[in-house]
Amino acid sequence: MKIGYLGPVATFTDLAVRSLFPQEESIPYVTIPECIDSVADGVSDIAVVPIENALEGSVNITLDYLIHEVPLRIVGEATAPIQQHLMVHPENQNRWKEAELILSHSHALAQCHKFLHREMKGVASERVTSTAAAAQFVMEHPERNIAAIANGLAAEEYGLSIVQANIHDYDHNHTRFVVLSKEERVLPHIELSKKGEKTTIVVTLPSDRTGALHQVLSAFSWRNLNLSKIESRPTKTGLGNYFFIIDIEQQMDEVLIPGAMAELEALGCSVKVLGSYPSFKL
């Protein structure tokens, strides 16, 4: 099985792929849309991309691309802890405090705000496509006294020295990664702790029905269906038009979830299932 993931090598997504599918072939891509397109085009069998971070919220490009561009199915998810480290080229490890520039993904820079403000005040930071790309750039430019914020795998992969470990602001930071496929599929056996099952649906409300969102939530409430997330995203059809992405903490069954969906459709909502899938913890 070929797996597309957000690269380059040694991103947090790569870490998730290595934990989920250690025996499978993986292919790094530069952007999330490229990962998703690789499945749509048949180059990859599945794709693994980030969808939500505990501190930064949803990864909107993942949600919007799945909804508006390439309608793949979610067939699994994994939640991984995010640990950020400051690393430099080994030739510069004794003068890292005088670094001229710090490179990382925008989310990583935000997740390490306190450290950067206190310990690296006045040092410029620059956003790049991924934490691993930052590490790779530092490795390729030993003549410059620059640093990267990335994970331990990136330091190992690109031969960098970690000069300050665990510089993230909050220890409870986690990222959710989803496994995407063209059709429903049973994943290979995964040697990870299973958290449970989820079903994700997309609901578009009728434009002229007062109290529609309240009625939507009631359809789940009286059936005792627990919702772990509800989020609005623009439909891109006009200002003020939104759909809702809802995560249900239960596998698709034959009665409760189909009954709730039928009730929503009777209210004039459109309902689409993005997937019903197992959830794992790294």
ABEGO torsion letter per residue (X at the ends): XBBBBBOBBGBAAAAAAAAABAABBBBBBABAAAAAAAAAAGABABBBBBABBAAAEBBAAAAAAAAAABBBBBABBBBBBBBBBBBBBAAAAAAAAABABBBBBAAAAAAAAAAAAAAABGBBBBBBABAAAAAAAAAABAABBBBBBBBAAAAAAAGBBBABBGABABAABBBBBBBBBABBBBBBBBBBBBAEBBBBBBBBBBAABBGAAAAAAAAAAAAGBBBABBBBBBAGAEBGBBBBBBBBBBBBBAAAAAAAAAAAAAAGBBBBBAEBBBBBBX
